[in-house]
Amino acid sequence: MSEKIIVVGANHAGTACINQILKLNPEAEVVVYDKNSNISFLGCGMAIWIGNQITSGDGLFYCDRETLESRGAKVHMETEILSVDYENKTITFRNKNGEEGQDSYDKLVLATGSSPIWPPIPGINLPNIQRAKIYQDAEKAIDQIKNDPSIQKVTVIGAGYIGAELAEAYALQGKEVTLIDALDRILGTHFDKDFSEIMAKRLREKGIKIRLGEKAERFEGTARVEKVITDKGEYETDLVMFCIGFRPNSQLSGGHLKLYRNGAYEVNLRQQTSDPAVYAIGDCATVYDNSIRQTSYIALATNAVRSGLVAAFNICGHDIKSLGVQGSSALSLFGLKMVGTGQTVETAAQAGIEALATDFTDLQKPAFMSEATVNPEVKIRIVYRKDDHVVIGAQLLSEYDMSATIHMFSLAIQEQVTLERLALLDIFFMPHFNQPYNYITMAALQGVLSQA
């Protein structure tokens, strides 16, 4: 007898889960509910679109309702789930016409994602103070750029990945951009300060004003926002992009499901919640972080997709466990690229891990290649545990695309590779690509020698 599976939410995690279930079991009864009007928007492309690095947002979708329905799913868009009765395995929903109804399930998948943090700061609901998350946010921003020439000064609050990318996007549109963050550096949760300072220097060189260690206290304006007031100053503005982080959408717990300290659904390695019939995937759920060897919360699209796949396999009767995550990520601003995975020195300390770092800076290719090709420097840092020398993090920065290197470090963290093993890793040499003494092994070797 085929089970009925209800999936709540159809963005990255939900779409991956739905498609995989239908591949594994084409006869499965899959019913999808999503409160939005579209499916699978790649939010990471929002800044690229605003910055006119792509001409249209059409390519930022990789699935749609028609595709899911053609594969056998029944899809309800613009329909919100109001509550879940976990004892009787039913949900209550309300569609865009205000009509309410109920549906039943054998297994339930919560893929409700996350929402931008929106604190009760005075004036935060003034016009032209905006979120940065869904397609409608991006569409609104694009419309403003095209049709409102009065928007010349843009303030971005929050200098994480999204904030830094939006600062670049508006600068590329010729706007006067101010980037504000309460921390003492940009990208504070992803890179150590001496790395993030190099990127901050690049942003300043491109005209972006960076104000660090400042907290937004209120917004002022009449017809729309006109001024941002922080604890250290005030800034005239025509538009504010507010992006200080995200909060998991776990309102459907109803006190029945176990929650993590930040409110995310706690799941096991099979993506099951504390209720075995209920799975949680994507930004609304926890992950297992291999770099700290414990449950954590890391909201990334790649993690969401993998969690959806793992849930689908287990829902269809395959006993599959997640391998955990490392939190690998990257960004490129004004040609300067930064990639990272696992822990920084600072985040390791916050997790109670005594960690050390080994740094190395060198040209990507042999010096003689500079005569024929662009040959930028690469700065690398490997973070490792002091006690057993197991690698727990890596950061790289360069104008060269060295992003594939971080995948190797992600695997190293997952498999608990030591610095000593990394120092003797077999890496090819070819002048068009790299140096005979590769900066990866050289950084590792330098760390080993420092501990000898």
C-alpha positions as CSV (number, residue, x, y, z in Angstrom):
1,M,0.0,0.0,0.0
2,S,1.4,3.3,-1.1
3,E,2.1,5.9,1.6
4,K,0.8,9.5,1.5
5,I,3.6,12.0,1.9
6,I,2.9,15.7,2.5
7,V,5.7,18.1,1.9
8,V,5.4,21.6,3.3
9,G,7.6,24.0,1.4
10,A,9.1,23.6,-2.1
11,N,12.2,25.6,-2.3
12,H,15.7,24.0,-2.4
13,A,15.2,21.3,0.2
14,G,11.6,20.6,-0.6
15,T,12.2,20.4,-4.4
16,A,15.1,18.0,-3.9
17,C,13.1,15.8,-1.6
18,I,10.0,15.7,-3.8
19,N,11.9,14.9,-7.0
20,Q,13.9,12.2,-5.3
21,I,10.9,10.5,-3.8
22,L,9.2,10.4,-7.2
23,K,12.3,8.9,-8.8
24,L,12.6,6.2,-6.1
25,N,8.9,5.5,-5.9
26,P,6.9,6.8,-8.9
27,E,3.7,5.4,-7.4
28,A,4.1,7.5,-4.2
29,E,1.3,9.9,-3.3
30,V,3.1,13.2,-2.8
31,V,1.2,16.3,-1.9
32,V,3.0,19.6,-1.8
33,Y,2.0,22.9,0.0
34,D,3.8,26.1,-0.4
35,K,2.7,29.6,0.6
36,N,4.7,31.3,-2.1
37,S,3.7,31.7,-5.8
38,N,6.9,30.2,-7.2
39,I,9.3,27.3,-6.6
40,S,13.1,26.9,-6.3
41,F,14.2,30.5,-6.5
42,L,18.0,30.7,-6.2
43,G,18.3,33.6,-3.6
44,C,22.1,33.6,-4.0
45,G,21.5,35.1,-7.5
46,M,19.6,38.1,-6.1
47,A,22.7,40.4,-5.8
48,I,24.0,39.3,-9.2
49,W,20.6,40.3,-10.7
50,I,20.5,43.6,-8.9
51,G,24.1,44.3,-9.9
52,N,23.2,43.7,-13.6
53,Q,25.6,40.8,-13.9
54,I,22.7,38.9,-15.4
55,T,20.0,40.5,-17.5
56,S,17.0,38.5,-16.2
57,G,15.9,36.6,-13.1
58,D,14.3,33.9,-15.2
59,G,17.4,31.6,-14.9
60,L,17.3,31.7,-11.1
61,F,14.6,29.1,-11.1
62,Y,15.4,25.4,-11.7
63,C,12.0,23.9,-11.1
64,D,8.3,24.8,-11.2
65,R,4.9,23.6,-10.3
66,E,4.2,22.1,-13.8
67,T,7.4,20.0,-13.6
68,L,6.6,18.6,-10.2
69,E,3.0,17.8,-11.3
70,S,4.2,16.2,-14.5
71,R,6.3,13.8,-12.3
72,G,3.2,12.9,-10.2
73,A,3.1,15.3,-7.3
74,K,-0.1,17.3,-6.4
75,V,1.0,20.9,-5.8
76,H,-0.9,23.6,-3.8
77,M,0.7,27.0,-4.2
78,E,-0.1,30.2,-2.2
79,T,-1.4,27.9,0.5
80,E,-0.3,28.3,4.1
81,I,-0.2,25.5,6.7
82,L,-1.9,26.8,9.8
83,S,-1.3,23.9,12.1
84,V,-0.4,20.2,12.4
85,D,-2.2,17.6,14.5
86,Y,0.7,15.2,15.0
87,E,-1.4,12.7,17.0
88,N,-4.0,12.3,14.2
89,K,-1.5,13.0,11.4
90,T,-3.5,15.8,9.8
91,I,-2.7,19.4,8.7
92,T,-4.9,22.4,8.5
93,F,-4.3,24.8,5.6
94,R,-5.7,28.1,4.2
95,N,-5.4,28.9,0.5
96,K,-5.1,32.3,-1.2
97,N,-8.9,32.7,-1.3
98,G,-9.1,32.4,2.4
99,E,-10.6,28.9,2.3
100,E,-9.5,26.5,5.0
101,G,-9.3,22.7,4.8
102,Q,-7.6,19.6,6.2
103,D,-5.4,16.9,4.7
104,S,-3.9,13.7,6.2
105,Y,-0.5,12.1,5.9
106,D,1.4,9.0,6.6
107,K,4.7,10.9,6.6
108,L,5.2,14.6,6.8
109,V,8.2,16.6,5.5
110,L,8.7,20.1,6.9
111,A,10.8,22.2,4.5
112,T,9.6,25.6,5.7
113,G,13.0,27.3,5.4
114,S,13.9,30.5,7.2
115,S,12.9,34.1,7.4
116,P,15.0,37.3,7.6
117,I,15.4,38.6,11.1
118,W,13.3,41.7,11.4
119,P,13.8,43.2,14.9
120,P,11.4,45.8,16.4
121,I,13.6,48.8,15.6
122,P,11.6,52.1,15.5
123,G,10.8,53.0,12.0
124,I,11.7,49.6,10.5
125,N,8.4,49.4,8.6
126,L,9.0,52.6,6.7
127,P,8.8,52.3,2.9
128,N,12.1,51.5,1.2
129,I,13.4,49.3,4.1
130,Q,13.5,45.9,2.5
131,R,14.3,42.3,3.1
132,A,16.6,40.2,0.9
133,K,15.3,36.6,0.7
134,I,12.6,35.6,-1.9
135,Y,12.0,36.3,-5.6
136,Q,9.5,39.1,-4.8
137,D,12.3,40.9,-2.8
138,A,14.6,40.8,-5.8
139,E,11.9,41.8,-8.2
140,K,11.0,44.8,-6.1
141,A,14.7,45.9,-5.9
142,I,15.1,45.5,-9.7
143,D,12.0,47.6,-10.3
144,Q,13.3,50.4,-8.1
145,I,16.7,50.5,-9.9
146,K,14.9,50.8,-13.2
147,N,12.1,53.2,-12.3
148,D,13.1,55.3,-9.4
149,P,16.1,57.6,-10.2
150,S,15.7,59.3,-6.8
151,I,17.3,56.3,-5.1
152,Q,21.0,57.3,-5.1
153,K,22.0,56.5,-1.5
154,V,21.7,52.9,-0.4
155,T,22.4,51.6,3.1
156,V,23.0,47.9,3.7
157,I,22.7,46.7,7.3
158,G,24.5,43.5,7.9
159,A,27.9,42.7,6.4
160,G,27.6,39.0,6.1
161,Y,27.6,37.3,2.7
162,I,24.3,38.7,1.5
163,G,25.0,42.2,2.8
164,A,28.5,42.3,1.2
165,E,27.1,41.1,-2.1
166,L,24.3,43.6,-2.1
167,A,26.8,46.4,-1.3
168,E,28.7,45.4,-4.4
169,A,25.5,45.1,-6.5
170,Y,24.3,48.6,-5.7
171,A,27.8,50.0,-6.2
172,L,27.9,48.5,-9.7
173,Q,24.6,50.4,-10.3
174,G,26.4,53.6,-9.5
175,K,24.8,54.1,-6.1
176,E,26.4,55.6,-3.1
177,V,26.6,52.6,-0.7
178,T,27.1,52.5,3.1
179,L,27.6,49.1,4.7
180,I,27.0,48.9,8.4
181,D,27.6,46.0,10.8
182,A,27.6,45.6,14.6
183,L,30.7,43.4,14.5
184,D,34.3,44.8,14.1
185,R,34.7,43.3,10.6
186,I,32.7,42.3,7.5
187,L,32.0,38.6,6.9
188,G,32.6,38.0,10.6
189,T,31.2,34.5,10.9
190,H,32.9,33.1,7.8
191,F,36.5,34.4,7.9
192,D,39.1,35.4,10.4
193,K,39.7,39.2,10.6
194,D,43.0,39.3,8.7
195,F,41.2,37.7,5.8
196,S,38.0,39.8,5.9
197,E,40.1,43.0,6.2
198,I,41.6,42.3,2.7
199,M,38.1,42.1,1.3
200,A,37.0,45.2,3.2
201,K,39.9,47.1,1.7
202,R,38.7,46.1,-1.8
203,L,35.2,47.3,-1.1
204,R,36.5,50.7,0.2
205,E,38.6,51.0,-2.9
206,K,35.5,50.6,-5.0
207,G,33.8,53.5,-3.1
208,I,31.7,51.6,-0.5
209,K,31.7,53.2,2.9
210,I,32.1,50.7,5.7
211,R,30.9,51.4,9.2
212,L,31.8,48.7,11.7
213,G,31.0,48.3,15.3
214,E,27.7,50.2,14.8
215,K,24.2,49.0,15.7
216,A,21.1,50.4,14.0
217,E,18.9,52.0,16.6
218,R,16.1,53.6,14.5
219,F,15.0,54.8,11.1
220,E,13.6,58.2,10.3
221,G,11.5,59.4,7.3
222,T,8.1,60.6,6.2
223,A,7.0,59.1,2.9
224,R,9.9,56.7,3.0
225,V,13.1,56.1,4.9
226,E,15.4,59.1,4.8
227,K,17.9,58.4,7.6
228,V,19.6,55.5,9.5
229,I,20.5,56.3,13.1
230,T,23.1,54.0,14.7
231,D,24.6,54.1,18.2
232,K,27.5,56.0,16.7
233,G,26.2,58.1,13.9
234,E,23.5,58.9,11.4
235,Y,23.4,58.4,7.6
236,E,21.1,59.9,5.0
237,T,19.7,57.2,2.7
238,D,17.1,56.6,0.0
239,L,16.9,52.8,0.5
240,V,17.8,50.3,3.2
241,M,18.5,46.6,2.6
242,F,18.2,44.9,6.0
243,C,20.0,41.6,6.1
244,I,21.4,40.7,9.6
245,G,20.6,37.0,9.4
246,F,17.8,34.4,9.3
247,R,15.6,32.6,11.8
248,P,14.3,29.1,11.1
249,N,10.6,28.8,10.4
250,S,9.6,26.2,13.0
251,Q,6.2,27.6,14.1
252,L,4.5,24.3,13.1
253,S,6.2,22.5,16.0
254,G,3.2,23.2,18.2
255,G,5.2,22.1,21.2
256,H,5.3,18.5,19.8
257,L,8.7,18.5,18.1
258,K,12.1,19.0,19.8
259,L,13.8,22.2,18.9
260,Y,17.4,23.3,18.8
261,R,18.6,26.3,20.8
262,N,17.9,28.7,18.0
263,G,14.4,27.2,17.3
264,A,15.3,24.9,14.4
265,Y,13.8,21.4,14.3
266,E,16.3,19.0,15.8
267,V,16.8,16.0,13.4
268,N,18.9,12.9,13.4
269,L,21.2,11.8,10.5
270,R,18.2,10.4,8.7
271,Q,16.5,13.9,8.9
272,Q,13.8,12.6,11.2
273,T,12.5,14.9,14.0
274,S,11.6,13.7,17.5
275,D,8.5,12.3,15.8
276,P,9.6,9.4,13.5
277,A,6.8,10.1,11.0
278,V,8.0,13.7,10.6
279,Y,11.1,14.8,8.7
280,A,12.6,18.3,8.6
281,I,15.0,19.5,5.9
282,G,16.7,22.7,4.8
283,D,17.0,25.9,6.7
284,C,14.3,25.0,9.3
285,A,16.4,22.0,10.5
286,T,19.7,21.3,12.3
287,V,22.7,19.7,10.7
288,Y,25.6,17.7,12.0
289,D,28.8,19.8,11.8
290,N,31.8,17.5,11.3
291,S,34.3,20.3,12.1
292,I,33.0,20.6,15.7
293,R,31.6,17.0,15.9
294,Q,28.2,18.0,17.1
295,T,24.7,19.2,16.0
296,S,24.6,22.8,14.7
297,Y,22.7,25.1,12.5
298,I,24.1,26.1,9.1
299,A,21.7,27.6,6.6
300,L,23.1,27.0,3.1
301,A,21.3,25.9,-0.1
302,T,23.8,23.0,-0.6
303,N,23.0,21.7,2.9
304,A,19.3,22.0,2.1
305,V,19.5,20.0,-1.1
306,R,21.5,17.2,0.6
307,S,19.1,17.0,3.5
308,G,16.2,16.7,1.0
309,L,17.9,13.8,-0.7
310,V,18.6,12.0,2.6
311,A,15.0,12.4,3.8
312,A,13.7,11.1,0.5
313,F,15.8,8.0,0.6
314,N,14.7,7.2,4.1
315,I,11.0,8.0,3.4
316,C,11.2,5.4,0.5
317,G,12.6,2.7,2.8
318,H,16.4,3.1,2.2
319,D,18.4,3.4,5.4
320,I,20.7,6.3,4.5
321,K,22.5,8.6,7.0
322,S,23.8,12.1,6.3
323,L,27.6,12.3,6.3
324,G,27.3,15.7,8.1
325,V,28.4,19.1,6.7
326,Q,31.3,21.4,6.9
327,G,29.6,24.7,6.0
328,S,31.6,25.3,2.8
329,S,30.9,28.7,1.1
330,A,32.4,31.3,-1.2
331,L,31.9,34.7,-2.6
332,S,33.4,36.9,-5.2
333,L,33.3,40.7,-4.9
334,F,34.9,43.1,-7.5
335,G,37.1,40.2,-8.7
336,L,38.4,39.2,-5.3
337,K,37.4,35.6,-4.3
338,M,37.1,34.2,-0.9
339,V,36.3,30.6,0.0
340,G,36.1,28.8,3.3
341,T,34.9,25.6,5.0
342,G,34.7,24.5,8.6
343,Q,35.9,26.6,11.5
344,T,37.9,29.8,11.6
345,V,40.3,30.3,14.5
346,E,37.7,32.4,16.2
347,T,34.7,30.2,15.7
348,A,36.7,27.2,16.9
349,A,37.5,29.0,20.2
350,Q,33.8,29.9,20.5
351,A,33.0,26.2,20.2
352,G,35.5,25.3,22.9
353,I,38.1,23.9,20.6
354,E,41.7,24.7,21.1
355,A,42.8,25.3,17.6
356,L,45.9,26.5,15.7
357,A,46.3,27.9,12.2
358,T,49.1,27.7,9.6
359,D,49.2,30.4,6.9
360,F,51.0,30.5,3.6
361,T,51.0,33.1,0.8
362,D,52.4,32.4,-2.7
363,L,51.8,33.0,-6.4
364,Q,49.3,30.6,-7.9
365,K,51.8,29.6,-10.7
366,P,55.6,29.7,-10.9
367,A,56.9,33.3,-11.1
368,F,58.1,32.9,-14.7
369,M,54.4,32.4,-15.8
370,S,53.8,36.1,-14.9
371,E,55.3,37.0,-18.2
372,A,52.6,35.3,-20.2
373,T,49.5,35.1,-17.9
374,V,47.9,36.7,-15.0
375,N,49.5,35.2,-11.9
376,P,47.9,36.4,-8.7
377,E,48.8,35.6,-5.1
378,V,46.8,33.1,-3.1
379,K,46.5,33.4,0.7
380,I,45.7,30.2,2.6
381,R,45.0,29.4,6.2
382,I,44.5,25.9,7.5
383,V,42.9,25.5,10.9
384,Y,43.5,22.4,12.9
385,R,43.1,21.0,16.4
386,K,46.0,21.5,18.7
387,D,45.7,18.1,20.4
388,D,45.5,15.7,17.4
389,H,46.3,18.0,14.4
390,V,43.0,17.1,12.7
391,V,42.0,19.7,10.1
392,I,38.8,21.5,11.0
393,G,38.8,24.5,8.7
394,A,40.4,26.3,5.7
395,Q,40.2,29.8,4.2
396,L,41.6,31.0,0.8
397,L,41.7,34.4,-0.8
398,S,42.8,35.4,-4.3
399,E,41.9,36.9,-7.6
400,Y,42.5,33.4,-9.0
401,D,39.6,30.9,-9.0
402,M,40.9,28.4,-6.4
403,S,37.4,27.5,-5.4
404,A,37.8,23.8,-6.1
405,T,40.5,23.6,-3.4
406,I,37.8,24.1,-0.7
407,H,36.1,20.9,-1.8
408,M,39.2,18.9,-0.9
409,F,39.4,20.6,2.5
410,S,35.7,19.8,3.0
411,L,36.5,16.1,2.5
412,A,39.5,16.4,4.7
413,I,37.4,17.7,7.6
414,Q,34.7,15.1,7.0
415,E,37.3,12.3,7.1
416,Q,39.3,13.8,10.0
417,V,42.5,14.1,8.0
418,T,45.5,15.3,10.0
419,L,47.9,18.1,9.1
420,E,50.7,15.6,8.7
421,R,48.8,13.6,6.0
422,L,47.9,16.8,4.2
423,A,51.5,17.9,4.1
424,L,52.4,14.8,2.0
425,L,49.4,14.8,-0.2
426,D,50.0,13.9,-3.9
427,I,49.2,17.1,-5.8
428,F,50.1,17.4,-9.5
429,F,52.3,20.2,-10.9
430,M,51.9,21.9,-14.2
431,P,53.1,25.5,-14.7
432,H,49.8,26.6,-16.3
433,F,48.0,25.6,-13.1
434,N,50.2,25.7,-10.0
435,Q,53.6,25.6,-8.3
436,P,55.8,22.6,-7.8
437,Y,55.7,23.4,-4.1
438,N,52.0,23.8,-3.8
439,Y,50.7,26.3,-1.3
440,I,48.3,23.6,0.2
441,T,51.1,21.2,1.1
442,M,53.5,24.1,2.0
443,A,51.0,25.5,4.5
444,A,50.5,22.1,6.0
445,L,54.2,21.4,6.2
446,Q,54.8,24.7,7.8
447,G,52.2,23.9,10.5
448,V,53.8,20.4,11.1
449,L,57.3,21.9,11.5
450,S,56.0,24.5,13.9
451,Q,54.8,21.7,16.2
452,A,57.9,19.6,15.9
